[in-house]
Amino acid sequence: MAVRIRIYGKEAIFNQGHWACEDESLEAMLQALSDPRAMTAEEEEKYALYAAGRYGGSIFRANAWEVAPLPEPEIKLEDFQPPRKEPGQGGGGLFGMFRRKK
């Protein structure tokens, strides 16, 4: 079953792993996010919801347009930061060598 979304005032339809849209640039952006393995109606809706949320659009559900939620970030800052040490566990940062020992 085809899923309809609206982004930037333009409508696009996701069906069987492909996007169809009158605006070629929007279609290219959506096609970059699509997964051709989406064969079931649930998978199609999942990918359409992701695309609509990614670009701040809405999705057509139950005869009404709903604002798509923002997707979870794929990369988080915590993935690149070392774990924080509790106070008193050493470390000291950049000038830790100049601190007095207790």
ZIDAHU-V570434 format. One record per residue. N is the residue number from 1. RES is the residue in three letters. PSI is psi as a letter, one per 40 degrees, with the letter a starting at -180 (NA if undefined). Layout:
# ZIDAHU-V570434
n | res | psi
N | RES | PSI
N | RES | PSI
This chain:
# ZIDAHU-V570434
n | res | psi
1 | MET | h
2 | ALA | i
3 | VAL | h
4 | ARG | h
5 | ILE | i
6 | ARG | h
7 | ILE | h
8 | TYR | f
9 | GLY | e
10 | LYS | i
11 | GLU | i
12 | ALA | i
13 | ILE | h
14 | PHE | h
15 | ASN | h
16 | GLN | f
17 | GLY | e
18 | HIS | i
19 | TRP | i
20 | ALA | h
21 | CYS | i
22 | GLU | d
23 | ASP | h
24 | GLU | d
25 | SER | d
26 | LEU | d
27 | GLU | d
28 | ALA | d
29 | MET | d
30 | LEU | d
31 | GLN | d
32 | ALA | d
33 | LEU | e
34 | SER | i
35 | ASP | h
36 | PRO | e
37 | ARG | e
38 | ALA | h
39 | MET | d
40 | THR | i
41 | ALA | d
42 | GLU | d
43 | GLU | d
44 | GLU | d
45 | GLU | d
46 | LYS | d
47 | TYR | d
48 | ALA | d
49 | LEU | d
50 | TYR | d
51 | ALA | d
52 | ALA | d
53 | GLY | d
54 | ARG | d
55 | TYR | e
56 | GLY | f
57 | GLY | a
58 | SER | i
59 | ILE | i
60 | PHE | h
61 | ARG | h
62 | ALA | f
63 | ASN | f
64 | ALA | i
65 | TRP | h
66 | GLU | h
67 | VAL | h
68 | ALA | h
69 | PRO | i
70 | LEU | h
71 | PRO | i
72 | GLU | i
73 | PRO | h
74 | GLU | d
75 | ILE | h
76 | LYS | i
77 | LEU | d
78 | GLU | d
79 | ASP | d
80 | PHE | e
81 | GLN | i
82 | PRO | i
83 | PRO | i
84 | ARG | i
85 | LYS | i
86 | GLU | i
87 | PRO | h
88 | GLY | e
89 | GLN | e
90 | GLY | a
91 | GLY | b
92 | GLY | e
93 | GLY | a
94 | LEU | d
95 | PHE | f
96 | GLY | d
97 | MET | e
98 | PHE | e
99 | ARG | i
100 | ARG | i
101 | LYS | i
102 | LYS | NA
